[in-house]
Amino acid sequence: MTMSYALWYFLSPANWTTLATIMALLAHVRHKRQAASLWLALGCGWFVFITVMPVGIWAIEPLELRYPVIQSPARVDGIIMLTGGEKLSISERSGQPEFGDISERVTASLGLLMDHPEAQLYVVGGVTNPAGVRDIDVVKQLANQLHAPAARIHYISHTFTTWDNAKATAPLIKSGEQWLLVTSAFHMPRSMLCFDALGVRPTPYPVDHRLWPYHNLWGMFSLNAPANIERLDYALHEWLGIITYRIQGYTRKLWP
């Protein structure tokens, strides 16, 4: 996990401008003005490109639109929720369940559980902070505060990747049962590829969408730099994950 996070730091588009700036400073210290100017121009150009051009939308749109939003089925036997967005260290300090911008995974899953008294919810995670606070602990704290039926919520830890998530929960899905998979819309294609490779197919229930409706070319442009960078960051992470899983043999195809 440490190696993958370190590698992602260099692959993340949001960090390329920072890396280019560092290279420019190093070149300047070494009195290589031409190289410093080149690195600075590359960094500034890339920053303008990813914050003004809708590259994030172009990259994330195929991921988010692969599976449509669905209504809750009449019967649900099980719900698989993949964790994400839990703020572990902040939750530890505040004593409250704190979430980032992927909290829809939790709220949607708990809502489905309460709507379907026959369903079992499996919260699947594995991230732990240095103090030992786990992502599933934060979810459990929120579920308890909302008086969700604790007897029907099960927590699975030590699954550090999407592939691990699928391996841990695929055996739970029995033939003829209706299971929902809840995760972010941009993360759903890679998740479904993993379950497909294991011979089971839960019903995708995508949440946490990043796109807004646009009706023409100009509607795709936005000067909201943080949102533009975030979309590109999430999208590239997923596309690289899809390709890597196929190369590693985890999945059987590149697209679900």
Secondary structure, DSSP 8 states (H G I E B T S, - for coil): -HHHHHHHHHH-HHHHHHHHHHHHHHHHHTT-HHHHHHHHHHHHHHHHHHHHSTHHHHHHHHHHHSS------S--SEEEEE---B-HHHHHHHSS--B-TTTHHHHHHHHHHHH-TT-EEEEE---B-TT--BHHHHHHHHHHHTT--GGGEEEE----SHHHHHHHHGGG--TT--EEEEEEGGGHHHHHHHHHHTT---EEEEE--------SSGGG----HHHHHHHHHHHHHHHHHHHHHHHHTSSS-S--
